[in-house]
Amino acid sequence: MAADKEEYIGKVRLNYTWYKGSDLYSDGDEVEDRLLSIVSGDGGWEYCHKDMSDWPVLYHLSRQRENICLPMDLRPEDEVLEIGAGMGAVTGGVAPYVKKVDCIELSRRRSLINATRHRNMDNIEIIVGNFQDIEIGKQYDVVTLIGVLEYGCYYIDSETPYADFLDKVFRVLKPGGRLYVAIENKLGMKYFSGSHEDHVSEPFVGIEGYRPGDHVRTFTRSELKGMLEVAGFRDIYFYYPFPDYKLPVVIYSDDNIKDAEIEYPEYANYDQDVMALFSQNKAFAGLRGTEERAAFANSFLVEAVKEAE
């Protein structure tokens, strides 16, 4: 590999073999420069930093993001593929518990932030490029899609990008391997109560139906389960993080969602105003004992297994 095809930040290797020279996704130069400056400093920012009063800093750097990894079945011998690793909010919740994490990320600068914040970990490699273009010559024990599947049309150029995305993921998993998908629920209770759709920042968009120009898609519970089954996955099990998968404070599961005393901070979209039409907590209390609680959960974390041959 030519020297310009790789870079090391501490112990973390960045692989540029499939990087085309421009970042296809960005939170903005000012935001990403500030984040890189923060993670380049001394430790401690992981727990508290004055800039975490700003949503982009809280969203990308809060260790609360790692809570979404808690239900995952991660084993010391596992090799993990994290697709859409971004700035490493989830990478740090996976890497300490497994043998190796290979991250895929479209953006070089976002990858630099990930590498810098985890520079002391020796089991992380970040492959910069589009998942569709990267030649993956191995199979993994675990694949994660945390806040990624909804952007399938950016990763896969096809008429059916979401189905094709899952097909490609299926092929890079070992028999018996586990896929973890975290995504907003198109019918999340918060959307009925007035919260803006997370990706297009308008109320009721997912409920009413996405428009052709909305280059993102979320799904209902049954839609997501059906897509995974068509892709060949089995043993599909749902978890329900609240307020959502981004900053979860409590995570329920298929085993307890019907009868749990659901209570969580309802207004956690700190980056935008919320039009509160009713109490989400009261609405879930009124649905206690019903299947509809799962149908209206704000987000999903789904575990799906590739059957052993």
HELIX and SHEET records of a PDB file:
HELIX    1   1 ALA A    3  LYS A    5  5                                   3    
HELIX    2   2 ASP A   29  SER A   40  1                                  12    
HELIX    3   3 LYS A   50  SER A   53  5                                   4    
HELIX    4   4 TRP A   55  LEU A   61  1                                   7    
HELIX    5   5 ARG A   63  CYS A   69  5                                   7    
HELIX    6   6 THR A   91  VAL A   94  1                                   4    
HELIX    7   7 ALA A   95  TYR A   97  5                                   3    
HELIX    8   8 ARG A  108  ARG A  117  1                                  10    
HELIX    9   9 LEU A  149  TYR A  151  5                                   3    
HELIX   10  10 GLY A  152  TYR A  155  1                                   4    
HELIX   11  11 PRO A  161  ARG A  171  1                                  11    
HELIX   12  12 MET A  189  PHE A  192  1                                   4    
HELIX   13  13 VAL A  205  GLU A  208  1                                   4    
HELIX   14  14 ARG A  221  ALA A  231  1                                  11    
HELIX   15  15 GLN A  280  GLY A  286  1                                   7    
HELIX   16  16 GLU A  292  ALA A  295  1                                   4    
SHEET    1   A10 GLU A   6  ILE A   9  0                                        
SHEET    2   A10 VAL A  12  ASN A  15 -1                                        
SHEET    3   A10 ILE A 124  VAL A 128  1                                        
SHEET    4   A10 LYS A 100  GLU A 105  1                                        
SHEET    5   A10 GLU A  79  ILE A  83  1                                        
SHEET    6   A10 TYR A 140  ILE A 146  1                                        
SHEET    7   A10 LEU A 173  GLU A 184  1                                        
SHEET    8   A10 SER A 299  LYS A 306 -1                                        
SHEET    9   A10 PHE A 233  PHE A 242 -1                                        
SHEET   10   A10 VAL A 250  SER A 253 -1                                        
END                                                                             
